[in-house]
Amino acid sequence: MKLRIPCCAALAVATFTAPAFADVYTNADGQRVECHDEQIVTRQGDHPIAAPVLGAIAGGVIGHQFGGGHGQDIATGAGAVGGAALGKRYNDNNAREQVTTRQVCTPLDDRQH
């Protein structure tokens, strides 16, 4: 039972710190190159600034409708903060990630071998 925790921890560390595997090829020019796959993540429908700003403006306008005097200022600020948070949440929920993979090759220096 006590041995299980260190083994699981060692497996997790080895899994997350393992280097990417690379293959060595000779290209059409006779040059040796090392190639590995690289993942590219792009977000579609992402508006990291627009959604929170619009939410803050709308929340501030709505919050300004409540209270009077100093209380109205507090309601305006609270509405702006709440609207910005809702705008950020909306953006996070509606943005989609697209993952593509490309092969990257770099020339090898023959003096290393």
PEFENGI-V829649 format. One record per pair of residues at least 4 apart in sequence whose ideal C-beta (glycine too) atoms are under 7 Angstrom apart, sorted by sequence separation. I is the first residue (numbers start at 1). J is the second residue. D is the distance in whole Angstrom. If there is no record, write none. Layout:
i=<I I>
j=<J J>
d=<D D>
//
This chain:
i=<3 4 5 6 7 8 9 10 11 12 13 14 26 27 47 49 50 51 52 53 54 55 56 57 58 59 60 67 68 70 71 72 73 74 75 76 77 78 79 80 81 82 83 84 85 86 87 88 89 90 91 108 26 67 26 27 66 67 24 25 64 67 66 24 25 64 22 23 63 64 22 63 22 21 63 64 20 60 63 62 63 60 59 60 59 59 60 56 59 58 59 56 55 56 55 55 56 52 55 54 52 51 52 51 51 51 48 47 46 45 46 45 44 45 43 44 43 44 41 42 41 39 40 39 40 37 38 37 38 35 36 35 35 34 33 34 33 33 34 33 31 32 32 24>
j=<7 8 9 10 11 12 13 14 15 16 17 18 30 31 51 53 54 55 56 57 58 59 60 61 62 63 64 71 72 74 75 76 77 78 79 80 81 82 83 84 85 86 87 88 89 90 91 92 93 94 95 112 31 72 32 33 72 74 32 33 72 75 75 34 35 75 34 35 75 76 35 76 36 36 78 79 36 76 79 79 80 79 79 80 80 82 83 80 83 83 84 83 83 84 84 86 87 84 87 87 87 87 88 88 90 91 91 91 91 94 95 95 95 96 95 96 97 98 97 98 99 99 100 101 102 101 102 103 104 103 104 104 105 105 105 106 106 107 108 108 107 108 110 108>
d=<6 6 6 6 6 6 6 6 6 6 6 6 6 5 5 6 6 6 6 7 6 6 6 6 6 6 6 3 5 7 6 6 7 6 6 6 6 6 6 6 7 6 6 6 6 6 6 6 6 6 6 7 7 4 6 5 7 7 6 6 6 5 4 5 6 7 5 5 4 4 6 5 4 7 6 7 5 5 2 5 7 5 4 4 5 5 7 5 2 5 7 5 4 4 5 5 7 4 3 6 4 4 5 7 6 4 7 6 7 6 4 5 7 6 5 5 6 6 6 5 5 6 5 5 6 5 6 6 5 5 6 7 4 7 4 6 6 5 5 6 6 4 7 7>
//
